[in-house]
Each structure stands twice: as structure tokens, then as C-alpha cells.
């Protein structure tokens, strides 16, 4: 599972695989697989703009609530 910084890297870079993979020091296929798993669990498509927006809003709310 992607750690919070991984989720943030993916959402903040527009959902691509290459840039978040570089930021996280992971292979792009590892990032893609993990994002697919997260999307299935959440019931959203993280490859679509709407899914990325929802994920970004959720991360923002989580950060605000976490302190």
C-alpha cells in the first residue's frame, strides 16, 4: 500500500506513474499496481480526472483532520 507521501505524490503530479515513481524511488509498474489496488478499495478510478480530484480532496481533508 502506498504511504501518505505516495498517495500525495501521485495525486499532486496528476496521476501519472513516472514522476511519482521517481519521487518515491519505486518502479512505475509498482506505483501503477498500488494505485489500482487503492482505486479498487475506494471504488474510484485514479486514472480519470474525476477520480484524481476526489482523491485530492480526500487527502486534503485527511491532512486537515490529522493536524
Sine and cosine of phi, psi and omega as CSV:
sin_phi,cos_phi,sin_psi,cos_psi,sin_omega,cos_omega
0.00,0.00,0.61,-0.79,0.05,-1.00
-0.95,0.31,0.70,-0.72,0.09,-1.00
-0.95,0.30,0.20,-0.98,-0.01,-1.00
-0.78,0.63,-0.65,0.76,0.00,-1.00
-0.92,0.40,-0.49,0.87,0.06,-1.00
-0.94,0.33,-0.69,0.72,0.04,-1.00
-0.89,0.47,-0.68,0.73,-0.01,-1.00
-0.90,0.44,-0.68,0.73,-0.01,-1.00
-0.87,0.49,-0.67,0.75,-0.03,-1.00
-0.93,0.37,-0.73,0.69,-0.02,-1.00
-0.92,0.38,-0.70,0.72,-0.08,-1.00
-0.94,0.34,-0.33,0.94,0.02,-1.00
-0.98,-0.18,0.22,0.98,0.09,-1.00
1.00,0.08,0.24,0.97,0.10,-1.00
1.00,0.10,0.04,1.00,0.07,-1.00
-0.93,0.37,0.18,-0.98,-0.03,-1.00
-0.99,-0.16,-0.61,0.79,-0.13,-0.99
-0.91,0.42,-0.77,0.63,-0.05,-1.00
-0.92,0.40,-0.74,0.67,0.06,-1.00
-0.87,0.49,-0.60,0.80,0.01,-1.00
-0.88,0.48,-0.67,0.74,0.03,-1.00
-0.91,0.41,-0.66,0.75,0.01,-1.00
-0.90,0.43,-0.54,0.84,-0.06,-1.00
-0.99,-0.11,-0.07,1.00,-0.04,-1.00
0.87,0.50,0.69,0.72,0.04,-1.00
-0.82,-0.57,0.35,-0.94,0.10,-1.00
-0.96,0.29,0.57,-0.82,-0.06,-1.00
-0.86,0.51,-0.52,0.85,0.02,-1.00
-0.94,0.33,-0.50,0.86,0.08,-1.00
-0.92,0.40,-0.67,0.74,0.04,-1.00
-0.90,0.44,-0.70,0.72,-0.01,-1.00
-0.87,0.49,-0.70,0.71,-0.01,-1.00
-0.89,0.45,-0.69,0.72,-0.02,-1.00
-0.93,0.38,-0.64,0.77,0.04,-1.00
-0.91,0.42,-0.61,0.79,0.05,-1.00
-0.89,0.45,-0.69,0.73,0.03,-1.00
-0.89,0.46,-0.70,0.71,0.01,-1.00
-0.89,0.45,-0.69,0.72,0.02,-1.00
-0.87,0.49,-0.66,0.75,0.04,-1.00
-0.90,0.44,-0.68,0.73,0.00,-1.00
-0.89,0.45,-0.68,0.73,-0.05,-1.00
-0.99,0.12,-0.28,0.96,-0.03,-1.00
0.97,0.25,0.49,0.87,0.04,-1.00
-0.76,-0.65,0.43,-0.90,0.02,-1.00
-0.99,-0.11,0.95,-0.32,-0.06,-1.00
-0.98,0.17,0.08,1.00,0.10,-1.00
-0.99,-0.14,-0.11,0.99,0.00,-1.00
-0.98,-0.22,0.54,-0.84,0.02,-1.00
-0.82,0.57,-0.64,0.77,0.00,-1.00
-0.90,0.44,-0.67,0.74,0.03,-1.00
-0.90,0.43,-0.65,0.76,0.03,-1.00
-0.91,0.41,-0.62,0.78,0.04,-1.00
-0.90,0.44,-0.71,0.70,0.02,-1.00
-0.88,0.48,-0.68,0.74,0.01,-1.00
-0.91,0.41,-0.65,0.76,0.03,-1.00
-0.89,0.45,-0.67,0.74,0.05,-1.00
-0.91,0.42,-0.66,0.76,0.02,-1.00
-0.90,0.45,-0.66,0.75,0.03,-1.00
-0.91,0.42,-0.64,0.77,0.03,-1.00
-0.89,0.46,-0.72,0.69,0.02,-1.00
-0.88,0.47,-0.67,0.74,-0.01,-1.00
-0.88,0.48,-0.69,0.72,0.01,-1.00
-0.90,0.43,-0.64,0.77,0.00,-1.00
-0.91,0.41,-0.65,0.76,0.00,-1.00
-0.96,0.27,-0.48,0.87,-0.05,-1.00
-0.98,0.21,-0.30,0.95,0.13,-0.99
0.94,-0.33,0.00,0.00,0.00,0.00
